[in-house]
Structure formats: C-alpha cells, structure tokens
Amino acid sequence: MDPIAEIYQRLLLESEITIHPANDDDMHHVMELEKQFPNNSWKNSASFIKPNHELHIAKHENKVAGYILTRKEKDSTLIVKMLTDKTLRKTGVGGKMLDHVLSQGNPVSLNVRTHNEPAISLYKSKGFNVKEVRPSYYSNGDDAYHMHHD
C-alpha cells in the first residue's frame, strides 16, 4: 500500500475509535480478546474487577478493539494491563487508549516485557521513559521495564 494511503487509513481509523468505561456486556468481549493471547491471558472476568481499578474499552464500529485496565494510586495511575485485538495492531488503537489515560493529568506508570519492542516503541512515542529493570517480574521469568510518564 502507498505510504500516504496507509497514513490516511490509520488517521481515519483512529478518528473512529471511541473509549468508554466497560460495562457488563463488554466483559464477554474482553474475555474473547484474552483468548488471542493464551500465554498471557487472564482466565476470568473477576481478575478485572478490583478496588481502585478502572477498565476502559476501545471500540471501532461497535467492535471491541482493545482495553486498558488502570489502578488509581495515591498520586498516580498504574496501567495494569493493555491489550489490542491482534487484527487491529498498528492502527492507532493502543495509542488512543494511552492518550485517554494520559489526558487525566496524573503521572502514569506501567510494566512491559523487555523484549516487547512494539509496545516499548509505542510507550516511548507517548513520552514514557524506562525508570528501572525488574528482573524476573513476570511469572514465566521474563524481565520487565518499569516505565513512567510524568
């Protein structure tokens, strides 16, 4: 595809993405998205419903395109988990979800696998910086970067 047409298509898609708090009807779709990533999925919807947590859904044409789960902390927000439908990767869905969280005005932090280059690139493009490496942070032994956006 022509690079100009690719940019135009991405901007058009981004403009059609909406972000809203998840409701009960959305949880089925969230769990379906989780199935796309069997090595990293949460097995039940109760994992998403905890005190101080907020789940927001990204929709495109009434389809759940992704979600972002955050936890409010004393003076900041932690992104607990963020996931984009595999078929909609690199279309702006992740960036739109990050913009939504960043627009709330609090410092934001997150953890990301050190080998997840696409995610790290996205976070850096939004102004996140690596603050530390957390060895064996994930249950499978993967290291994590702890990143901040102040």
N, C-alpha and C positions, 0 to 999 in steps of 0.2 A: 504494500500500500504506500502511496505517496506520503512523505513525511508531513506535509501541510494538511492533507486529508486526515492523517492519523491524529494530529493535534486538534483539528476541528472536531473530529468524532469524540475525542476524550473530553473536550470542553463541553460539548453538547450533553454527553452522558453525565458529567459532573453537575451540570445545572439541573438535571432531572432527579438527582439523588436527594432524598429527604431523610432527616434524622429525627427520631422521636423516642420518648420513653417506651420501653417494651410493655406490652400488656399480656394477659393470659393467652390470647390467641397466637401471639408471636413465639411463645416458648416451643411449640411444636417445630416451627421453622428453625429456631436456634439449634435445637437438638438434631435436626436434619443436617444443618451445616457442620455440626460437630462430627458427624459420620464421615465427612470428607477427609478428616484427619485422624484416623484411628489410633495412631501412635501418640497423639497429643490431646485426645478428646476427654471431655468430662462426660460421665455416663448418665447423669440425671439432672433434671432441672433444679433440684434443691441446691446444687452447687452454686447457682447464680443468685440465690435469694438469701442474703445475709445482712445483718445490720450494717448500716453506712455504705452499702453497695448500691450502685445505680447501673441499670442495664439499658443501653440505648441501641436502637435498631436503625440500620441504614436500609432504605427501600428504594428500589428502582422499578418503576412500572408495577407497583403493588407486589413485587417480589422482594423477599428479604435478601439483601445483597451482602450483609455483614452485621456485626455487632461489636460494641465496645462496652466492657464492664469496668467500672471505676469504683474506687473506695475513697470516701472522704476521710482525710486525716486531719489533724489539728489545724495546720496552716497550709495544707497542700492536698493534691489529688494524686492517687496512685492508679495507673492503668493496670488492672489485674489481668485482663485478657482482651485481645482484639483479634477478630477473625473476619476475613473476607471470602466470600464464595469463590472457589477456585476458577470458575468460568469468568469472573469479573475482576481478576487480579490485573493490576497495572491500568485500571480505568479511572482511578481517582476516588474510589470508594474509601480506601484506607485514609487517604489524605483528608477527605471530607469529615470522617469520624474524628480524626485528630484535631482538625480545626474546631469542631464542635466542643471538644473538651477544653482546648486552649482558650476558646472565647469566654470561658467562665472566669478568667482572670486569676486563677490560683496557680502557684508553681505546680508543675506536673512531673511525675517520675514514672519509670517503668523498668522492667527487666526484659531482656531479649537474649536469645541464644547467640553466642559469639560467632557462630557460623551462619546465621540467618542474614546474609548480606542484603537481600532485597528490603527486609524490614529495617535494618540498620540504616540503609541509604535513605529510606523514606523518613525515618525519625530525624536524621541529620538535616534533611532538606527542610524540616519544620522547626529547626533550631535546637534540637536535643543534643546534648553532649554526654560522652561517656564519663562518669564520675569514678567508677571502680569496676573491677572484675570480681565476680562472685564465683569462686571455684566450686564445681560440683553442685551448683544451685538446683538443677532440675533432677527429678527422681531417677532419670537414666544416666546421671553423672555429667551431663553437659554443663559447661560453664555459662555464666550469664554476664552481660554488661548491664550495670545499673546506670540508667541514663536519666538526665534531668533537663527540664526546660524551665528556666526561671523568668 
